[in-house]
Amino acid sequence: MPLRSQGERSDGRLIGVPARLALDFVLFASVIVAYPLLAIARRVMRLR
Amino acid sequence: MMVSAMVVALALFAAFAWWRFHFFHRQPARAIPPGDELLAAADGRILYVEDVSLEGAPANAYHERVRSTFGVSGDWTVVATYLSIFDAHFVRAPVGGTVKFHHMLPVGKNASMGQSFLFAALRRPLPVGRRGYLEKNEFLGVSFEDGPPVLLVLMADWWIDQIVTIVSAGERVARGEVIGKIQMGSQVDLWVPAGSLGTPLKVGDVTRAGETTLS
C-alpha cells in the first residue's frame, strides 16, 4: 500500500495527472539528453 | 526539415510513453543466490559507501534521523545505491525476517536529488556537502525484527513522494523477496553493522536487487 495517494506531495499538495505526466516527460527528456553528455564527460575525466 | 522534426518529436513521445507506462514498472525475476549472504536491496549504482558511528553526537542530521527512527546505536556501514529512471524500482529484502516499517516525515519540503543523478552517472562519490536531501526528505525505514541487524532507508525524490509497500508490517519475508517500490529517481541506503560487508564495493558498481551478494 502506498504511504500517500498517487500524486500527493509531501507538503499535502496534490498534483494532477497532466502535471505529473508533464513533469515525468521533462525528467525523461532531460535524462535522455544528459546521459550522452555525461558519458563524454566521464571519458574526458578518465583521459585526464 | 519540418517532417523530420515531427518524426523526432513523435519518436520521443513514443519512447516516453513506453518508459512511463511499461518499462519503469517492470519487476524482473531474480535468481536469489542460495545461502544466507547479505543481498543488495535495490537495482542501481553505488553512490557512496561509508562507515558511520551512531555513538555520541551524530555527525549530521541524517544520522540522527536514522538513530531516532530505528532506535539504534553503534558502528555501521552505509551502502547508498542510486536508482536512475531506467532501473527497476522494486526493493527486495536483503535478509529474511519480520518486516517493521518506520515512516519518517519530511523536514519542511522534500529536496531534489538531482545531484545524485549527476554523480552516479559520473561514477563519482556524492560529496557529503551535497547530501542535504538526506536530512530533509521523507523516507521509509525498514528493519527485520527477528533477522540480522540490517536497516533499509527508502528515499524518494521531491516531486513524486511515492513509496509503495508490497508487504504488510509484521509480515515475514524471505531473503530476496520484494518488499516495496519507490517511484522515479530514488535512493536506497542499506545500513549494516560495521565490518559485516565481505564484498569490496566501489562507487559506480552496479547492483541488482536480490541477486548481488554483499557479504
Chai-1 contact restraints between the chains, C-beta under 6 A:
chainA,res_idxA,chainB,res_idxB,connection_type,confidence,min_distance_angstrom,max_distance_angstrom,comment,restraint_id
A,M1,B,T165,contact,1.0,0.0,6.0,A-B,restraint_1
A,P2,B,Q162,contact,1.0,0.0,6.0,A-B,restraint_2
A,P2,B,V164,contact,1.0,0.0,6.0,A-B,restraint_3
A,L3,B,I163,contact,1.0,0.0,6.0,A-B,restraint_4
A,R9,B,D161,contact,1.0,0.0,6.0,A-B,restraint_5
A,S10,B,P106,contact,1.0,0.0,6.0,A-B,restraint_6
A,S10,B,N110,contact,1.0,0.0,6.0,A-B,restraint_7
A,S10,B,E138,contact,1.0,0.0,6.0,A-B,restraint_8
A,S10,B,D161,contact,1.0,0.0,6.0,A-B,restraint_9
A,D11,B,K109,contact,1.0,0.0,6.0,A-B,restraint_10
A,L23,B,W159,contact,1.0,0.0,6.0,A-B,restraint_11
A,D24,B,R20,contact,1.0,0.0,6.0,A-B,restraint_12
A,F25,B,F16,contact,1.0,0.0,6.0,A-B,restraint_13
A,F28,B,F16,contact,1.0,0.0,6.0,A-B,restraint_14
A,V31,B,I85,contact,1.0,0.0,6.0,A-B,restraint_15
A,L38,B,A121,contact,1.0,0.0,6.0,A-B,restraint_16
A,R42,B,L122,contact,1.0,0.0,6.0,A-B,restraint_17
